[in-house]
Amino acid sequence: MEPCKHPRVRVLTREEDAEFVECLECGEVFDSHEFNDMAIEERNQKEADLNPE
């Protein structure tokens, strides 16, 4: 089974330097910075797949 890519999230809480979100598909809760990092990693992987060395 392919891991959830968290296509829909909602903000649960905001603190001084953190924002926690919940995936509406799988229910996972994580820091929004992690979500941004996941998107960057996915984009980099797609680029690597398109441009193999």
Secondary structure, DSSP 8 states (H G I E B T S, - for coil): -------SEEEEEE-SS-EEEEETTT--EEEHHHHHHHHHHHHHHHHHHHS--
